Amino acid sequence: GQHALEMVLLTLRKMAAGGLHDHIGGGFHRYSVDAHWHVPHFEKMLYDQAQLASAFFDAFQITGDAECAATVRDILDYVRRDMTSPEGGFYSAE
């Protein structure tokens, strides 16, 4: 219901605003090393980018939320720029 949607949006927004999200290079770090999600473990996995892009895109489709759309673009731009091989494949991690 509506309450579940609000919880999902709050979680996604906090993830996008926090240390898991690489605000300079784009994409998301794998996990945080502190309880407040401020200090990331500096590793980015392709499967995390895929899952988070999907989650933010679903949230955008349901709500029309511009922040979710911007985060999807950020993730996909990062994957295209930094995780795509010149030969056409993808790197599994950075």
C-alpha positions, -999 to 999 in steps of 0.1 A, spaced: 0 0 0 8 36 3 28 32 35 51 6 19 57 29 -11 66 58 12 91 35 30 107 24 -3 110 60 -15 125 72 18 150 44 17 160 51 -20 163 88 -13 185 82 17 207 59 -3 210 84 -31 218 112 -7 243 92 14 277 78 12 268 47 -7 261 69 -38 293 82 -55 283 118 -60 315 125 -80 320 94 -102 285 82 -103 270 48 -94 268 32 -60 295 16 -38 289 -20 -27 282 -13 10 290 11 38 316 5 66 296 25 92 262 22 107 251 56 92 259 47 56 283 77 54 316 59 47 316 36 17 336 5 10 353 17 -22 342 -10 -46 314 -9 -71 298 -41 -85 280 -43 -118 251 -63 -103 246 -37 -77 243 -10 -104 218 -31 -123 196 -38 -93 197 -2 -80 190 12 -115 160 -12 -117 147 -2 -82 151 35 -89 134 31 -123 105 12 -109 101 40 -82 102 66 -110 76 48 -131 52 44 -101 56 80 -87 71 102 -114 97 113 -88 124 134 -105 151 124 -80 146 88 -89 149 95 -126 181 115 -120 196 87 -100 188 61 -128 205 84 -153 235 87 -130 238 50 -125 235 42 -162 259 70 -173 284 56 -148 280 20 -161 283 32 -197 314 53 -190 333 33 -165 321 -3 -165 317 -9 -202 346 -25 -221 357 -10 -254 350 -45 -269 313 -42 -259 311 -63 -227 309 -51 -191 333 -52 -162 320 -70 -132 335 -46 -107 355 -14 -102 
